Amino acid sequence: MSKQQNIIQRYRQLFPHETLRETSLRTNIQITRVFRLFNGRAMKVKELEIFENIIQKRIAEKPEMARLNSLMNEAFAILSQHDLNKIYDYIARKSYLRKNEFLVSPLSQQELKQA
């Protein structure tokens, strides 16, 4: 994955429900340009820096995100690919379970008695 794709993916993870207009206002990049960037058009260095700065500010707002980000950067430098894959699988599994946890409604007391 290219640096640009990585930046766009991280931005959209941090602002999942943000519209193109809101992104345009936040970045001061024209809305049509934002649309093109989100659809794979090459970024200018200035645009890349704008997105990186917004991401860094958002991460700095939450200390646990900053700590996790720092730890991930250290892990990438130190750990083997096998170890990184194990961590990735663990996080993906936890994330999947958390997302699907809200899709399954808990059984009521009456349903439990019938089961």
N, C-alpha and C positions, 0 to 999 in steps of 0.2 A: 504494500500500500504506500502511495506517495505521501510526502509530507502534507501536501495540500488536502488530499483526501482524509488524512488523519485529523487535520485541523478542523475540517468541515464536520466530520463525524463527531469529534469531541464537542464542538460547538452545539450541534443538534442534540447531543445527549444532555448537555447542561441546560439547554433551552428547548425542550421537546415540543412545546405547544406554541412556539413563537411563529407568527406569520411572517411572510416576506416583508411586509410593510414595517413590522416591528423590528425586524433585523436591519432593515434599511435605516430606520431612525437611530437604532443603537450604534450602527457602524458608520453612519454618514456616507454610505455607498448607495448609489442609485438603485431603486428597486429592480429594474430590469437587469442590472449588473449582478445583483444578489441572486436573482433567478438563474442567470447563466453560470455563476460560480457554483451554485448548489447542483447544477446539472453537468458539471465537469469541465467548464471552461477554465483555462489556465489563469491563475491568480498573478497579479502584480505583487512585487515585494511589499509595497505599502499596504495592500489589502491583507496579505498574509500576516503582517505585523499587527494590523488592527484586530483581526480575529484572535491572534495569540494573546494580545494584551487583554482583551475581554475575557478570554478563558482564564488567564492568570488572575485577574481581579476576582472572578467568580470563585475560583479555587481558594483564594486568600480569605474570602468571606467565611469559609468553613474550615477551621483548623484541622479537623479530621481528614478532609479532602487533601489539604496541603501535606499532611503527614503521609497519607497513603500514596500520593503522587511522588513524594520524595523517596519513599521506600520502594516504589515500583521502579524508579530510575536506578536506584542502587541495585535492585535485584536483576535488572536487565544487564548491568555491567558485570555482575559477579556470578550469577547462577547459570547452570547449563541449560540447554534447550529442553532437555527432559524435565528438569525441575520446573522450568517456566510453564511447560505444557501441563504439568500436574496442578500448578496454581491456577492456570487458566481454566482447566476443567472444573476445579473446585468452585471458582467464582461463577462460572457459567451455570453450574448445577444449582448453586444457592440462589442465583438471580432468577433462574427459571422457576424454581420452587416458590420463591416469593411472589413472582408475577401470577402464578397459577393458584396461589393460596387464596386470593380474593375471588377467584372464579368459582370455587367450590363453596357452597353455602353450608354452614355447620348444621348438623342434625338437631332438631328440637328435642326436648325431653320426651315428648310423645312418640316421635319416630324412633328414639333409642329404645323405649320400652317395647315397641312392636318388633324390633329387630332381634 
